[in-house]
């Protein structure tokens, strides 16, 4: 409530206080929110090390937002050595939970061979899943998918579509 000023005056210091209380008790969402606050400098001085610390605590507990954030940390080398394989690791953990942003990021990694061998079929599969979710998570997904499909044989496109349908059916019962 304090972070966004819902029903109370917006106050980053109070938001930080309450997030920290919950985070030290092991609340993954609060840990992720502390990561965001430190990462973006919301109400606190920007601190990459503290952001990564809290993202990691939340990610290890399975928080998809924190896992996606850690993927970005490693993809771009934000406060850590750039490591595509670690980025893929964290993106995949969030993507298999259905996180559309992480699915988009994982598709990009496969499409461009970043941290994994380049695999157009896997890249397209993840982009198709983002579109199927209809969350509007990334407005560039359609463009990325179209660019990728222009590089693929019809059989590869069909394979990506089959893989996406299979994944969707297994995760949306």
N, CA, C and O of each residue as an XYZ file, in Angstrom:
692
protein
N       0.825     -1.191      0.000
C       0.000      0.000      0.000
C       0.874      1.262      0.000
O       0.604      2.223     -0.720
N       1.920      1.234      0.820
C       2.808      2.394      0.881
C       3.602      2.575     -0.401
O       3.865      3.704     -0.816
N       3.981      1.483     -1.024
C       4.796      1.593     -2.237
C       4.070      2.353     -3.338
O       4.663      3.173     -4.039
N       2.769      2.067     -3.482
C       2.006      2.691     -4.565
C       1.080      3.808     -4.100
O       0.460      4.480     -4.924
N       0.979      4.013     -2.789
C       0.094      5.060     -2.282
C      -1.368      4.689     -2.376
O      -2.206      5.551     -2.639
N      -1.691      3.426     -2.167
C      -3.087      2.981     -2.207
C      -3.705      3.127     -0.821
O      -3.411      2.344      0.083
N      -4.556      4.125     -0.660
C      -5.238      4.344      0.612
C      -4.393      5.043      1.658
O      -4.893      5.407      2.723
N      -3.126      5.232      1.367
C      -2.202      5.930      2.270
C      -1.274      6.772      1.397
O      -1.139      6.511      0.202
N      -0.635      7.779      1.991
C       0.338      8.524      1.183
C       1.483      7.599      0.737
O       1.960      6.773      1.515
N       1.906      7.745     -0.491
C       3.016      6.937     -0.990
C       4.258      7.240     -0.157
O       4.602      8.401      0.068
N       4.923      6.182      0.295
C       6.069      6.363      1.192
C       7.025      5.185      1.011
O       6.791      4.098      1.539
N       8.097      5.409      0.265
C       9.066      4.350     -0.018
C       9.727      3.808      1.233
O       9.995      2.610      1.316
N       9.996      4.669      2.215
C      10.649      4.217      3.449
C       9.740      3.260      4.223
O      10.202      2.245      4.745
N       8.463      3.581      4.293
C       7.529      2.688      4.994
C       7.328      1.391      4.211
O       7.231      0.316      4.802
N       7.267      1.489      2.902
C       7.160      0.270      2.084
C       8.364     -0.625      2.332
O       8.222     -1.832      2.525
N       9.539     -0.031      2.324
C      10.768     -0.781      2.571
C      10.716     -1.444      3.952
O      11.086     -2.610      4.098
N      10.262     -0.708      4.952
C      10.166     -1.237      6.318
C       9.304     -2.495      6.352
O       9.711     -3.511      6.917
N       8.118     -2.434      5.753
C       7.193     -3.577      5.814
C       7.644     -4.721      4.918
O       7.495     -5.886      5.288
N       8.183     -4.418      3.767
C       8.723     -5.493      2.924
C       9.858     -6.215      3.649
O       9.940     -7.442      3.620
N      10.723     -5.450      4.294
C      11.856     -6.069      4.992
C      11.370     -6.979      6.130
O      11.906     -8.070      6.326
N      10.354     -6.527      6.878
C       9.812     -7.356      7.955
C       9.314     -8.694      7.403
O       9.578     -9.746      7.984
N       8.606     -8.649      6.301
C       8.094     -9.893      5.711
C       9.216    -10.705      5.073
O       9.221    -11.933      5.152
N      10.159    -10.022      4.444
C      11.247    -10.709      3.732
C      12.132    -11.501      4.681
O      12.513    -12.631      4.373
N      12.462    -10.925      5.830
C      13.334    -11.641      6.764
C      12.612    -12.839      7.391
O      13.254    -13.731      7.944
N      11.288    -12.857      7.305
C      10.517    -14.004      7.761
C      10.346    -15.046      6.655
O       9.686    -16.067      6.848
N      10.954    -14.775      5.484
C      10.948    -15.746      4.400
C       9.882    -15.557      3.342
O       9.704    -16.437      2.500
N       9.166    -14.443      3.351
C       8.127    -14.216      2.352
C       8.757    -13.890      0.996
O       9.407    -12.855      0.844
N       8.564    -14.770      0.019
C       9.219    -14.625     -1.285
C       8.757    -13.379     -2.033
O       9.575    -12.712     -2.668
N       7.477    -13.049     -1.976
C       6.988    -11.849     -2.677
C       7.620    -10.587     -2.089
O       8.000     -9.676     -2.825
N       7.729    -10.539     -0.783
C       8.373     -9.383     -0.151
C       9.848     -9.325     -0.534
O      10.388     -8.244     -0.769
N      10.499    -10.482     -0.597
C      11.901    -10.521     -1.009
C      12.048     -9.999     -2.432
O      12.947     -9.209     -2.718
N      11.167    -10.438     -3.320
C      11.216     -9.950     -4.698
C      10.974     -8.445     -4.743
O      11.644     -7.728     -5.487
N      10.015     -7.965     -3.947
C       9.734     -6.528     -3.935
C      10.913     -5.723     -3.402
O      11.167     -4.615     -3.874
N      11.629     -6.264     -2.432
C      12.852     -5.588     -1.980
C      13.872     -5.551     -3.116
O      14.543     -4.539     -3.323
N      13.985     -6.650     -3.844
C      14.871     -6.667     -5.006
C      14.512     -5.575     -5.993
O      15.386     -4.870     -6.498
N      13.222     -5.439     -6.265
C      12.761     -4.385     -7.177
C      13.108     -3.000     -6.651
O      13.612     -2.152     -7.387
N      12.832     -2.780     -5.364
C      13.085     -1.462     -4.795
C      14.563     -1.100     -4.884
O      14.914      0.012     -5.280
N      15.426     -2.044     -4.514
C      16.866     -1.771     -4.599
C      17.338     -1.705     -6.049
O      18.206     -0.900     -6.385
N      16.776     -2.539     -6.893
C      17.198     -2.560     -8.290
C      16.837     -1.300     -9.049
O      17.591     -0.841     -9.907
N      15.681     -0.744     -8.728
C      15.205      0.441     -9.442
C      15.415      1.737     -8.662
O      15.197      2.829     -9.185
N      15.838      1.603     -7.412
C      16.024      2.800     -6.597
C      14.718      3.426     -6.173
O      14.622      4.649     -6.081
N      13.692      2.602     -5.907
C      12.394      3.112     -5.458
C      12.437      3.329     -3.952
O      12.382      2.365     -3.189
N      12.531      4.550     -3.524
C      12.498      4.865     -2.111
C      13.785      4.549     -1.368
O      13.882      4.791     -0.165
N      14.758      4.021     -2.061
C      16.072      3.681     -1.482
C      17.129      3.981     -2.527
O      16.826      4.037     -3.719
N      18.368      4.174     -2.093
C      19.424      4.307     -3.103
C      19.539      3.003     -3.908
O      19.430      1.907     -3.357
N      19.753      3.141     -5.183
C      19.900      1.967     -6.045
C      21.116      1.157     -5.588
O      22.204      1.705     -5.406
N      20.920     -0.158     -5.406
C      21.990     -1.018     -4.898
C      21.869     -2.389     -5.559
O      21.033     -3.206     -5.173
N      22.716     -2.628     -6.563
C      22.649     -3.879     -7.319
C      22.871     -5.096     -6.438
O      22.157     -6.091     -6.566
N      23.847     -5.030     -5.551
C      24.160     -6.190     -4.705
C      22.967     -6.563     -3.825
O      22.639     -7.742     -3.693
N      22.316     -5.560     -3.222
C      21.149     -5.850     -2.377
C      19.983     -6.351     -3.217
O      19.246     -7.238     -2.786
N      19.809     -5.791     -4.411
C      18.737     -6.256     -5.294
C      18.947     -7.732     -5.633
O      18.019     -8.534     -5.531
N      20.150     -8.080     -6.031
C      20.445     -9.472     -6.407
C      20.278    -10.397     -5.205
O      19.753    -11.503     -5.338
N      20.715     -9.954     -4.048
C      20.561    -10.748     -2.821
C      19.095    -11.123     -2.603
O      18.772    -12.287     -2.364
N      18.220    -10.131     -2.688
C      16.798    -10.392     -2.427
C      16.145    -11.143     -3.574
O      15.302    -12.007     -3.332
N      16.506    -10.844     -4.812
C      15.976    -11.628     -5.934
C      16.331    -13.103     -5.769
O      15.491    -13.981     -5.961
N      17.592    -13.361     -5.409
C      18.047    -14.749     -5.271
C      17.268    -15.474     -4.169
O      16.860    -16.619     -4.364
N      17.057    -14.832     -3.024
C      16.302    -15.452     -1.933
C      14.892    -15.830     -2.400
O      14.402    -16.919     -2.103
N      14.259    -14.932     -3.122
C      12.901    -15.206     -3.608
C      12.914    -16.264     -4.713
O      12.046    -17.136     -4.754
N      13.894    -16.184     -5.597
C      13.967    -17.121     -6.726
C      14.166    -18.557     -6.257
O      13.560    -19.483     -6.795
N      15.005    -18.732     -5.265
C      15.266    -20.072     -4.732
C      13.986    -20.673     -4.143
O      13.814    -21.892     -4.128
N      13.100    -19.816     -3.663
C      11.821    -20.287     -3.126
C      10.782    -20.525     -4.221
O       9.672    -20.974     -3.936
N      11.133    -20.228     -5.463
C      10.224    -20.490     -6.567
C       9.438    -19.301     -7.067
O       8.512    -19.479     -7.858
N       9.764    -18.099     -6.641
C       9.048    -16.913     -7.100
C       9.416    -16.624     -8.557
O      10.563    -16.293     -8.857
N       8.441    -16.749     -9.458
C       8.700    -16.608    -10.891
C       9.183    -15.209    -11.269
O      10.043    -15.069    -12.139
N       8.645    -14.177    -10.628
C       9.090    -12.818    -10.945
C      10.569    -12.646    -10.610
O      11.324    -12.048    -11.376
N      10.972    -13.173     -9.463
C      12.376    -13.072     -9.054
C      13.265    -13.924     -9.955
O      14.388    -13.531    -10.270
N      12.771    -15.081    -10.367
C      13.546    -15.939    -11.270
C      13.764    -15.224    -12.605
O      14.867    -15.249    -13.151
N      12.721    -14.591    -13.123
C      12.868    -13.836    -14.364
C      13.837    -12.674    -14.175
O      14.657    -12.400    -15.051
N      13.747    -11.988    -13.033
C      14.659    -10.876    -12.763
C      16.103    -11.361    -12.714
O      16.993    -10.704    -13.254
N      16.347    -12.507    -12.070
C      17.706    -13.045    -12.021
C      18.180    -13.439    -13.410
O      19.357    -13.284    -13.733
N      17.273    -13.946    -14.231
C      17.638    -14.241    -15.620
C      18.159    -12.996    -16.312
O      19.179    -13.041    -16.999
N      17.463    -11.890    -16.132
C      17.898    -10.631    -16.743
C      19.225    -10.152    -16.168
O      20.076     -9.634    -16.891
N      19.389    -10.330    -14.866
C      20.649     -9.949    -14.212
C      21.814    -10.646    -14.916
O      22.817    -10.013    -15.244
N      21.674    -11.956    -15.144
C      22.759    -12.711    -15.776
C      22.844    -12.464    -17.287
O      23.938    -12.428    -17.849
N      21.703    -12.296    -17.937
C      21.745    -12.051    -19.386
C      22.528    -10.783    -19.706
O      23.320    -10.755    -20.649
N      22.304     -9.746    -18.923
C      22.909     -8.451    -19.223
C      24.139     -8.134    -18.367
O      24.762     -7.086    -18.537
N      24.488     -9.045    -17.442
C      25.660     -8.804    -16.607
C      25.472     -7.620    -15.685
O      26.383     -6.810    -15.512
N      24.292     -7.515    -15.093
C      23.950     -6.395    -14.221
C      24.409     -6.723    -12.799
O      23.689     -7.377    -12.045
N      25.602     -6.267    -12.441
C      26.129     -6.504    -11.101
C      26.788     -7.863    -10.914
O      27.286     -8.171     -9.831
N      26.790     -8.671    -11.960
C      27.430     -9.997    -11.953
C      28.076    -10.194    -13.315
O      27.744     -9.478    -14.260
N      28.992    -11.148    -13.435
C      29.513    -11.431    -14.778
C      28.379    -11.919    -15.688
O      27.543    -12.724    -15.277
N      28.363    -11.428    -16.912
C      27.350    -11.848    -17.876
C      27.477    -13.347    -18.104
O      28.578    -13.850    -18.331
N      26.344    -14.072    -18.045
C      26.360    -15.527    -18.159
C      25.045    -15.994    -18.766
O      24.029    -16.107    -18.079
N      25.084    -16.264    -20.068
C      23.873    -16.683    -20.775
C      23.288    -17.975    -20.251
O      22.066    -18.114    -20.197
N      24.127    -18.928    -19.862
C      23.624    -20.207    -19.357
C      22.863    -20.014    -18.039
O      21.821    -20.637    -17.830
N      23.373    -19.165    -17.162
C      22.657    -18.888    -15.911
C      21.359    -18.126    -16.192
O      20.343    -18.349    -15.533
N      21.406    -17.233    -17.172
C      20.184    -16.511    -17.550
C      19.118    -17.506    -18.004
O      17.969    -17.433    -17.566
N      19.498    -18.429    -18.875
C      18.550    -19.436    -19.367
C      18.021    -20.280    -18.205
O      16.830    -20.587    -18.147
N      18.897    -20.648    -17.299
C      18.490    -21.445    -16.132
C      17.342    -20.765    -15.379
O      16.325    -21.391    -15.080
N      17.521    -19.481    -15.080
C      16.506    -18.769    -14.302
C      15.268    -18.465    -15.132
O      14.150    -18.564    -14.626
N      15.447    -18.094    -16.401
C      14.282    -17.861    -17.258
C      13.440    -19.134    -17.363
O      12.213    -19.080    -17.291
N      14.106    -20.277    -17.535
C      13.374    -21.535    -17.680
C      12.564    -21.845    -16.420
O      11.415    -22.278    -16.516
N      13.145    -21.629    -15.250
C      12.422    -21.893    -14.001
C      11.121    -21.081    -13.931
O      10.087    -21.587    -13.494
N      11.187    -19.832    -14.362
C       9.980    -19.003    -14.350
C       9.052    -19.366    -15.511
O       7.832    -19.376    -15.346
N       9.612    -19.661    -16.666
C       8.809    -19.975    -17.855
C       7.951    -21.210    -17.649
O       6.791    -21.230    -18.059
N       8.503    -22.240    -17.020
C       7.720    -23.463    -16.830
C       6.593    -23.261    -15.820
O       5.678    -24.080    -15.731
N       6.663    -22.165    -15.058
C       5.554    -21.819    -14.165
C       4.474    -21.018    -14.899
O       3.450    -20.660    -14.317
N       4.715    -20.742    -16.181
C       3.745    -20.002    -16.971
C       3.978    -18.507    -17.011
O       3.120    -17.771    -17.496
N       5.103    -18.038    -16.521
C       5.402    -16.607    -16.526
C       5.682    -16.151    -17.963
O       6.702    -16.520    -18.546
N       4.781    -15.357    -18.525
C       4.872    -14.962    -19.938
C       6.128    -14.136    -20.228
O       6.730    -14.283    -21.292
N       6.518    -13.289    -19.313
C       7.723    -12.481    -19.539
C       8.949    -13.385    -19.647
O       9.786    -13.197    -20.529
N       9.052    -14.364    -18.751
C      10.167    -15.304    -18.796
C      10.095    -16.188    -20.039
O      11.126    -16.519    -20.624
N       8.892    -16.569    -20.442
C       8.737    -17.364    -21.666
C       9.245    -16.580    -22.862
O       9.929    -17.128    -23.727
N       8.914    -15.306    -22.910
C       9.391    -14.464    -23.992
C      10.915    -14.361    -23.962
O      11.574    -14.469    -24.996
N      11.460    -14.153    -22.776
C      12.916    -14.049    -22.642
C      13.604    -15.354    -23.028
O      14.654    -15.338    -23.669
N      13.013    -16.483    -22.638
C      13.586    -17.775    -22.985
C      13.519    -18.002    -24.497
O      14.465    -18.517    -25.094
N      12.410    -17.619    -25.106
C      12.295    -17.716    -26.563
C      13.379    -16.914    -27.255
O      13.973    -17.375    -28.230
N      13.637    -15.731    -26.761
C      14.682    -14.874    -27.330
C      16.056    -15.536    -27.204
O      16.854    -15.508    -28.141
N      16.321    -16.125    -26.050
C      17.617    -16.778    -25.830
C      17.814    -17.933    -26.819
O      18.891    -18.081    -27.396
N      16.776    -18.746    -27.011
C      16.865    -19.844    -27.982
C      16.987    -19.319    -29.406
O      17.787    -19.827    -30.191
N      16.204    -18.313    -29.740
C      16.206    -17.779    -31.102
C      17.573    -17.227    -31.495
O      17.969    -17.294    -32.659
N      18.279    -16.687    -30.524
C      19.568    -16.046    -30.805
C      20.773    -16.855    -30.327
O      21.916    -16.422    -30.478
N      20.514    -18.028    -29.753
C      21.617    -18.862    -29.298
C      22.408    -18.238    -28.167
O      23.638    -18.289    -28.163
N      21.715    -17.654    -27.217
C      22.366    -17.009    -26.076
C      22.240    -17.917    -24.851
O      21.150    -18.082    -24.302
N      23.338    -18.491    -24.435
C      23.326    -19.375    -23.274
C      22.895    -20.791    -23.564
O      23.006    -21.672    -22.711
N      22.405    -21.010    -24.765
C      21.991    -22.332    -25.255
C      22.334    -22.394    -26.739
O      22.497    -21.356    -27.379
N      22.444    -23.602    -27.292
C      22.604    -23.667    -28.751
C      21.374    -23.050    -29.430
O      20.245    -23.240    -28.975
N      21.600    -22.329    -30.495
C      20.487    -21.698    -31.206
C      19.506    -22.773    -31.654
O      19.902    -23.778    -32.244
N      18.229    -22.558    -31.371
C      17.190    -23.538    -31.686
C      15.912    -22.779    -32.025
O      15.167    -22.353    -31.142
N      15.678    -22.621    -33.320
C      14.512    -21.867    -33.772
C      13.204    -22.501    -33.310
O      12.261    -21.791    -32.961
N      13.142    -23.817    -33.304
C      11.908    -24.501    -32.910
C      11.584    -24.188    -31.449
O      10.447    -23.840    -31.128
N      12.572    -24.309    -30.564
C      12.331    -23.997    -29.149
C      12.019    -22.510    -28.961
O      11.145    -22.157    -28.170
N      12.715    -21.654    -29.669
C      12.422    -20.225    -29.583
C      10.989    -19.930    -29.984
O      10.272    -19.210    -29.290
N      10.579    -20.495    -31.115
C       9.217    -20.272    -31.602
C       8.190    -20.838    -30.622
O       7.155    -20.217    -30.382
N       8.472    -22.015    -30.055
C       7.548    -22.612    -29.085
C       7.259    -21.624    -27.946
O       6.101    -21.400    -27.592
N       8.305    -21.044    -27.383
C       8.087    -20.139    -26.253
C       7.369    -18.864    -26.683
O       6.535    -18.352    -25.936
N       7.673    -18.341    -27.869
C       6.962    -17.152    -28.364
C       5.481    -17.465    -28.596
O       4.613    -16.648    -28.289
N       5.200    -18.652    -29.140
C       3.803    -19.059    -29.365
C       3.062    -19.124    -28.035
O       1.912    -18.694    -27.944
N       3.707    -19.654    -27.011
C       3.076    -19.740    -25.696
C       2.758    -18.364    -25.120
O       1.712    -18.172    -24.501
N       3.658    -17.412    -25.324
C       3.398    -16.050    -24.842
C       2.153    -15.504    -25.534
O       1.285    -14.914    -24.891
N       2.073    -15.701    -26.842
C       0.901    -15.209    -27.575
C      -0.374    -15.928    -27.135
O      -1.432    -15.309    -27.019
N      -0.271    -17.226    -26.891
C      -1.445    -18.001    -26.481
C      -1.972    -17.529    -25.129
O      -3.179    -17.549    -24.885
N      -1.064    -17.104    -24.254
C      -1.485    -16.624    -22.932
C      -2.268    -15.325    -23.046
O      -3.108    -15.026    -22.197
N      -1.993    -14.552    -24.096
C      -2.736    -13.321    -24.336
C      -2.577    -12.272    -23.262
O      -3.475    -11.459    -23.043
N      -1.439    -12.282    -22.588
C      -1.246    -11.331    -21.496
C      -0.750     -9.985    -21.982
O      -0.767     -9.009    -21.233
N      -0.301     -9.921    -23.248
C       0.282     -8.680    -23.738
C       1.583     -8.367    -23.021
O       2.010     -7.214    -22.961
N       2.217     -9.414    -22.470
C       3.430     -9.230    -21.663
C       4.545     -8.565    -22.450
O       5.294     -7.752    -21.909
N       4.654     -8.909    -23.724
C       5.706     -8.292    -24.522
C       5.147     -8.023    -25.907
O       4.846     -8.956    -26.652
N       5.011     -6.761    -26.251
C       4.413     -6.405    -27.534
C       5.291     -6.770    -28.716
O       4.820     -6.750    -29.853
N       6.557     -7.105    -28.482
C       7.455     -7.492    -29.572
C       7.420     -8.984    -29.872
O       8.075     -9.429    -30.814
N       6.677     -9.766    -29.102
C       6.659    -11.213    -29.279
C       6.216    -11.591    -30.684
O       6.839    -12.446    -31.315
N       5.162    -10.979    -31.183
C       4.666    -11.302    -32.527
C       5.705    -11.015    -33.594
O       5.873    -11.793    -34.533
N       6.398     -9.903    -33.449
C       7.457     -9.542    -34.395
C       8.616    -10.532    -34.313
O       9.147    -10.954    -35.339
N       9.008    -10.901    -33.094
C      10.085    -11.881    -32.913
C       9.702    -13.217    -33.540
O      10.512    -13.844    -34.222
N       8.461    -13.651    -33.307
C       7.995    -14.921    -33.855
C       7.968    -14.875    -35.375
O       8.393    -15.827    -36.030
N       7.480    -13.797    -35.934
C       7.417    -13.652    -37.385
C       8.814    -13.699    -38.004
O       9.036    -14.381    -39.004
N       9.749    -12.969    -37.401
C      11.137    -12.969    -37.883
C      11.720    -14.374    -37.830
O      12.407    -14.812    -38.753
N      11.440    -15.063    -36.752
C      11.956    -16.420    -36.572
C      11.333    -17.375    -37.584
O      12.036    -18.189    -38.184
N      10.027    -17.280    -37.776
C       9.349    -18.178    -38.722
C       9.846    -17.966    -40.147
O       9.841    -18.907    -40.940
N      10.273    -16.761    -40.489
C      10.831    -16.506    -41.820
C      12.144    -17.250    -42.043
O      12.564    -17.439    -43.185
N      12.792    -17.672    -40.960
C      14.047    -18.416    -41.045
C      13.822    -19.928    -40.961
O      14.764    -20.706    -41.113
N      12.589    -20.338    -40.721
C      12.284    -21.740    -40.456
C      11.609    -22.406    -41.648
O      10.909    -21.759    -42.427
N      11.830    -23.693    -41.772
C      11.112    -24.506    -42.756
C       9.699    -24.755    -42.232
O       9.481    -24.733    -41.021
N       8.730    -24.993    -43.131
C       7.363    -25.263    -42.677
C       7.279    -26.399    -41.652
O       6.466    -26.335    -40.730
N       8.099    -27.422    -41.801
C       8.082    -28.532    -40.848
C       8.543    -28.079    -39.465
O       8.044    -28.578    -38.456
N       9.484    -27.144    -39.405
C       9.949    -26.626    -38.110
C       8.862    -25.791    -37.439
O       8.671    -25.868    -36.225
N       8.158    -25.000    -38.228
C       7.059    -24.190    -37.682
C       5.986    -25.110    -37.116
O       5.476    -24.881    -36.019
N       5.649    -26.148    -37.865
C       4.643    -27.103    -37.404
C       5.103    -27.798    -36.123
O       4.301    -28.026    -35.218
N       6.382    -28.131    -36.045
C       6.919    -28.773    -34.848
C       6.822    -27.829    -33.643
O       6.431    -28.249    -32.554
N       7.174    -26.566    -33.838
C       7.081    -25.585    -32.752
C       5.634    -25.449    -32.285
O       5.375    -25.370    -31.084
N       4.695    -25.421    -33.224
C       3.284    -25.318    -32.868
C       2.821    -26.541    -32.082
O       2.073    -26.409    -31.113
N       3.268    -27.746    -32.500
C       2.917    -28.970    -31.777
C       3.480    -28.947    -30.355
O       2.788    -29.291    -29.396
N       4.746    -28.535    -30.233
C       5.369    -28.472    -28.909
C       4.644    -27.473    -28.004
O       4.444    -27.732    -26.817
N       4.257    -26.347    -28.565
C       3.535    -25.338    -27.779
C       2.171    -25.872    -27.348
O       1.775    -25.688    -26.197
N       1.447    -26.530    -28.258
C       0.141    -27.100    -27.903
C       0.291    -28.154    -26.808
O      -0.499    -28.202    -25.865
N       1.313    -28.996    -26.946
C       1.560    -30.052    -25.962
C       1.873    -29.438    -24.597
O       1.332    -29.866    -23.577
N       2.750    -28.431    -24.588
C       3.094    -27.775    -23.328
C       1.850    -27.136    -22.711
O       1.593    -27.284    -21.516
N       1.085    -26.426    -23.538
C      -0.115    -25.725    -23.054
C      -1.103    -26.720    -22.446
O      -1.642    -26.485    -21.365
N      -1.336    -27.834    -23.149
C      -2.276    -28.844    -22.649
C      -1.807    -29.438    -21.318
O      -2.624    -29.700    -20.435
N      -0.517    -29.646    -21.173
C       0.013    -30.230    -19.944
C      -0.043    -29.258    -18.763
O      -0.089    -29.687    -17.610
N      -0.040    -27.978    -19.039
C       0.018    -26.980    -17.960
C      -1.279    -26.222    -17.740
O      -1.349    -25.364    -16.860
N      -2.307    -26.522    -18.524
C      -3.596    -25.821    -18.376
C      -4.737    -26.824    -18.357
O      -5.645    -26.778    -19.187
N      -4.670    -27.714    -17.409
C      -5.729    -28.754    -17.291
C      -6.898    -28.238    -16.532
O      -7.874    -28.962    -16.334
